[in-house]
Amino acid sequence: MKATITFDLNDPDDRAKHKLITHIDEITFVLWELDEYMRRAVKYDETKNEEYKQAYCDLREYLRELLTEKGLSIELIN
């Protein structure tokens, strides 16, 4: 099965959407790396106090909630 998406690159909105689509791999990698950074900081970074670790947990949870609201998950990325 194939899908084709057509953009009118003379239209500024279509041009912006085209740029987003052509960079989606990099965007998803950044989201995955951010999630992993926060996970590692909480689990392994002994230099961080509990307040920092809780902030990372809260941010990681919020990131995952935002993705869920859009029908996505970090697990789709990896």
N, C-alpha and C positions, 0 to 999 in steps of 0.2 A: 504494500500500500504506500502511496506517495501523497504528499500534500505540497501545494505550491502557494506561496504568499506573494502577492504583487504589491509593489510600492510605487507611488508617483514621486520620484525624487525631486521634482520641481515644487512639490508641496512641502512646506516646512514641517508640518505635523508628521507626514509620511516619512520624511527624511529622518526625523528624530526617532520614530518607531523602528525604521530600518537600522539605525545605529544601535539601538537597544538590542534588537534581535541578533545582529551580527556580533555583539559582545556578551551575549548571555552566558557563555561558558565562563568567561572571566568573572562576571557578576556572581554567578552561583558559587564559583570557587572562593571568592571573597567572603560570602555569607558562611560557607562551610568552614573556612579558616577562622573566621571570627568566633563561631560557635566552639570550635576545637580549642582555640586560645583560652576562652573563658573556662572550658571544662578542665584543661590542663592546669590553669592557674588555681582553680579551686582544689583540684585533686593532688597536685604535686608541689606547688610553689609554697615552700615553708617560710619565705620572706614576707608573705602577705598575712595581715592580721585577719581576724574573723569578720570584721566590718567590710574589708575589701572583698573577701570571699563571698559574703552575703550579697554584696552589690553585683558581683559577677554572676551569681546564681539568679538574682532578680533580672538582670539584663538578658541572660541566656533564656530564661523562661519567657520574657517579653518578646524576644526575637522569635521564638518558637510559636507563641500565641499569634503574632502577626502573620507568620507563614500559614498557620492553621486556618486563620480567618479567610485566607485566599485559596484554601484548598490545597496547600503545599506542605511539605515537611522537609526538614534537613535530611532525612533518610533518602529522599528522592535524589538528592545531590550526590551522595556518596556512592 
